[in-house]
């Protein structure tokens, strides 16, 4: 049974804000994406986010949403509806986002870690449909993760389980925003791929097409690597080796049916997917290595929005059932 009412989905990223009205089939309507401009602080960004939400509702033309789903990087308290201190949003301390959204849109609201929302979206509408055990890694401003275990969303004791970006891949390595050194996020996030490339450029006089870019980003590194640029390949190959190592560890621990990779860095396609698949096939334990499908997100760039929508659809359905029980 699924609610037929449309819902509103809000995704709060470190680089961009994304909103859409989502219907029961997982389709998005009136989608809007705009920069986060996080330097403005939580009040201004949230006001902008809610304005985007109202504009999306108007463009979608499907009526008042029955619920609001919000996805955001952690740490957060999903039960209390509070963003306790997202690593990608400095200064966002104890923000009561659920209460704020509920008041702004006149509907019940729910918040979830963005990658946890994403794995729900992929399990219901994307590349992980029907999987008993599914893992999701998002490679974006940061690196996040989420999991479905025995067909059910796994949240962890306090709602922050699945922080796959903070598995250790290089002890004593690069400093991570979480405070440790050597986390996967410190190497494989789009942010840190760009930082490492810029460091190499500054530390040497090696020829590289990246020197023509006024501001090197991860997509420039992947494109240059695909074209055979030696400096870009050095950064990219190290990134893939460490990402493959992390995915191998996750496959060994969870023995999943599917591992879904999403986020902006995965727009590089087979340049990312092929080496990760090869590393897992060569180094993961059997039979886990043989049964785990490593694939890109079926929902593409909309994965977190659709995941937030799936959360809101569940909330709307629960509200419908409560209302029916009271009649």
Secondary structure, DSSP 8 states (H G I E B T S, - for coil): ----S-EEEEEE-SSEEEEEEE-TTS-EEEEEEEE--GGG-HHHHHHHHHHHHHHHHHHHTS-S-SEEEEEE-SS-BTTTTBB---TTSTT--SB-HHHHHHHHHTSEEEEEEHHHHHHHHHHHHSTTTT-SSEEEEEESSSEEEEEEETTEEE--TTS----GGGSBSSTT-SB-TTS-BSBTHHHHSHHHHHHHHHHHHHH-----GGGG-SS--HHHHHHHHHTT-HHHHHHHHHHHHHHHHHHHHHHHHH--SEEEEESGGGGGTHHHHHHHHHHHHHHS-TTHHHH-EEEE-TTGGGHHHHHHHHHHHHHHHHHHHHHHHH-
